[in-house]
């Protein structure tokens, strides 16, 4: 009788276990990417989905773009916390949008459980090479000095109000104590074309986008926006060498819905961290100027809280708002 009770209790426990415990049994994991296919975030998600298939089973990429990433992030927030739906958390969805949008469909601080940070991609302070030569600006210190001697003469472009380039520019102006007119464009590519044609003086651009023109000599890289030097552009110093504490880069990682069991999150973390640490992954990400940054779930949760707090003041200072 005791043996029968033991067998029954064991079977009941197995039935009560999360469905995620046996992903290979026909229930794939859905990884929601809140952006369109083809971009760096989508590409890195697909690389990892392929690498974890041997340990987690099939991982299907579900692209849900729209509303600056809010639609896809909301789909993750409202999914069942069983480990079968996970998603991408990015600078926009979990640090900027909560302060940029008047109404948010999810709570970035409460509706998610961090799995691991995936990557960070430096932004880079760039000038048109001819403009830099004409104005004799060869460093961040030179740019600040020129701005102070010529108030109101500098301008900078970005991919739009509230974009990463806009917020980095406003943060730079505040810490440097200079004024530069912000000129928003309809996307990052038009902003870079304006810089290349000399319509604007400087931009804070994504390194992956700016790199080809830096290598060709059309753009001059004054500094990267990461706290330290970037392996992707080792000759460029960080802005923080001149403006202490300046750090504003692009990052993204993996999250699950809040209340996902800790053991499920731990298993997801183990699989994705192993994938991020694989030499093949690092090699493929290097082509996107993306540096893998595997973390523990607690570390990623703490990082996202800190980023959310940081961008509150940055977005407020920019005056950007989306109704």
N, C-alpha and C positions, 0 to 999 in steps of 0.2 A: 504493500500500500504506500509506504514512504517513497519507494522508487517511482511509483506511478505519479505521485504528487510532484516529485522532482522533475519528471519528464514533462508533465503538464505545465509547470511553472516556467520551465526553460522554453517551451514552445510559445507560451504567452509572451514572454519577454522578447522573443525573436520577432513576433508579430507586432509588438509595440515599438520596436526599434524604428528609427527614421528610415524612410524609403531610400534615402541617400546611401545607406550602409551597403547597398548592393547595386551600384550604378550600372554595372555591366549586365544586369538582369533585364535590360530593355527600357530603362528609364534614363534618358540622357540628361545631362546638366545643360541648362540654358544660360548662356553668358550674354547679358544685355549690354550692348555698346550704344551709348546715347548719341552717337554721331553716325554720319553716312559712311558707307563702305569706301575703302581706299585710302583714308587718311592714316597718319601715324598711329593713332590710338587703335583704330580697327586692325591695322597690320600687326601690331604687337599682340593684340588679343588673339588673333588667329594663330600666330606663332606659338603662343603658350597653350592654346587649346589643343594644338597638334601634339605638343610635347607631353601633356599630362594624360593623354588618352590611354596610355598603358597602365596608369595607376587609378585614374578616376572613371575611365570609360569614355564614351562619346560626349564631347562638349560641343554644343551647337551655338554658333554666333547669331544673335538676334539684334540686328541694327534697328534702333528706334530713335531716329534723329528728330530734332524740332525743339523750339523754345529754348535755345542755348544749351541743350542737353537735359532740360528739366523733364521732358516726356519720358525718356529712357530711365532716368534716375527714379522717377516716380513709379515706374513699372516694377523696379526692384524693391522699393520701399513697401509696396502693397502686395508683394508676392508672399506665398506661404514660406515660413521660416524653416524649411526642411532640407536646405542644402542643394536643392534641385534648380533654384534660380539664384544666380549671382550677377553682379554687374560691375561696370567701371565707374569709379568715383574719380573726378578730375578737378583741377583747380577751379574751373567754372562752376561745375555742379555743386561742389561741396565747400567752396570758400568765397566765391565772388557772387554767384547768382542770388544767394539768400539776402544780400544787401542791395543788389542791383534791381531785382524784380519786386514790384509792390506786393504782388501776391505769389506765394509759392505753394505748390501742391504737396510738398513733403517738408519735413523738418530735418535739415542736414545733420543736426547734432544728435537727434534721438532715433531716427528711423533706420539706422544702418549699423551693422557690425563689421569692423574692419577685418580683412583677411590678410592682406599684405600690400604694401606699396609696390608698384611695379617698376616705374622708371621716373627719372627727372630729365628734362630737356632744357638746357640753358637758353635763356634769351640773351641777346647780344646787342650792345649799344653800337650802332653803326652810323657812319657818315658817308656821303658821296665822296669818293677819294679826291676828286678835283676840288670840291668845296673845302675839304679838310686842308688840302695843300694851300689853297688860296687864303684861307683864314689862319693858316699856321696853327692848326689844332691837331696835335699828335697824341693827346692823352685825355683822360677824364679831367685832370686838373686844368689842362689848357681850355677845354670846353667850358668849365665853370668860370675860369678867369675871363674868357671872352664874354660870357653871359653877364658877368658883373660889370664889365667895362662898357658893354653895349646893351643896356636894358631895353627889352622890347624888340630887339632885332632878330632873335632866334625863333625858329618854329620847328615843330616836329609832327610827323604823321603817324597815324595808327589805322588799324583795320576797323575802327568805329568806336563810338562812345561806349565805355565800359569794357572794351577789349583789353587783352593782356598788355598790348603795347601802350594803350592809353593810361592804364593804371600804373605801369612802370614809369612812364613819363612824368606823371603827377607826383609819384613818390620821389623820383629823382629831383624834380624842381623844388619840392618842399625841403628835402635834406640838403640840397646844394645851395639853397637860398637865391635862386635865379628865377627869371620869368621867361617862358617860351610859349608861344601861341600853339595850341593844339589844333591840328587840322585832321578831322576824321574822314576816312575813306570807306567805301563800301567793300571792305574785305582787306586781307593782308596783302594780296597780290597788287591791287591798285596802289596801296600805300608804298610798297617797295618800288613800283614803277615811278611814283612821284619822287622818291628819294634818288633813284638812278638818273632821273631827268633834271635834278637840281631844283625841283619845286619846293622841297622841304630840306631842312638842314640836317636833321638826324632822326633816327627811328630806334625804337626798341623792338627788335624783330626776333622771331624764333630762329634759332641757330640752324636748324635743318633747312629752313627756307632761304636764309641769307648766305649759307656756306658757299654755294657755287659762285656768287658774285664777289665774295671775299677772296676766294681762291683766284678768281680772274683778275683781281685788282681794281674792280669797279667800285667796290665798297671797302672802306677802312674800318676794321673792328677796333674800337677803342677799349672795350671791356666786356666781360660776361657778367651776368647778373646773379650767378650762383655765389654762395658765401666764399667758396674757394675756387681755384683754377679748375677748368673743365678739361678732362682728357680729350674731348673732341676738338678743343681749340686751345692747346696748352700755352701758346705764346701770348694769349690775351689775358691780362690781369683781371681780377674781379673788381667791380665798381667799389666793393667794400674796402679795397686797399686805399681808396681816397675818401669814401663816405662810410665811416664805420657802421657796421650793422646792416648795410644795404643788402638785401637778398630777396629776389622775386623771380622765381623760375616756374616753368610749366611742369606739372607732375600728374600722374594718374596711378590708380591702383585698383585693387579688387575689394568689393564689399558684398556682404550678404544682408538680407533683411534683419532688422533688430529681432532679438529673441531666438535667433538660430542657435541651437545647442552648441555649447563650447567645444564638445568633442568633434562635432561636425566641422566647425570653423578650424579647429586644430588640424584635422585631416586635410582640409582644403589648403591650409597654409603650408603644410609639409609638402604637398605635391607641387604647388605653384612656386614655392621658394626653390625647390630642387630644379625646376624648369628654368627659373631665372638665373640660377648659378651655373647652368650648363654652358660650356665654352661656345657651343654652336649658337645658343641664344644671344650671348654677349656679342658674338660676331655679327649676327643679323641685325641686332639693335644698333650697333655702331654705325651702320649705314644710314640710320635715321637720326643720328646724333643723340640717341637715347641711351642713357646710362642706367642699367638695372640697379634697383635699390631695394632688395628684399628685406622685409622686416617681420617682426612678430605681429600678431593681431593687436596687442596692446600698444605697441609702438606706433602702428599706423593710426589707431584711434586717437592717440595723443597728438600725433602730427596733424591730423585733420582738424582737431579742436584748435590747435595753435594757429593754423592757417585761416580758419574761419574768424578767429579773433583779430588776426592781423589785417585781413582785408576789410573788416568793418570800417576802420578809420581811413583806409586807402580809398575805398569806394565813396565814402562820405566826402573826402577832400576833393575827389574828382568831379563831384556834382552829377555824375551819371545816374540815370534812373530809367527803368523800363516799366511801363504801366501795363 
